[in-house]
Amino acid sequence: MWRRIGIIVCTLLLAACSNESEQTTPTLGADAKVAEAYLVERGYDIVSYKGNRTSGGFA
């Protein structure tokens, strides 16, 4: 009985402390959009973008 209550409490605490919904997706700034257009024009495929600029807030 106490073991079940402990598991439920731990699950609720982990779910409540999760900040997954607060994370924003990275966006491209003006310079990055120019660079992307240049690379696409040259025939390169953009596979992924790893950046530090996010929409809203300070990074």
Buried (B, 14 or more C-beta within 10 A) or exposed (E): EEEEEEEEEEEEEEEEEEEEEEEEEBEBEEEBEEEBEEEEEEEEEEEEEEEEEEEEEEE
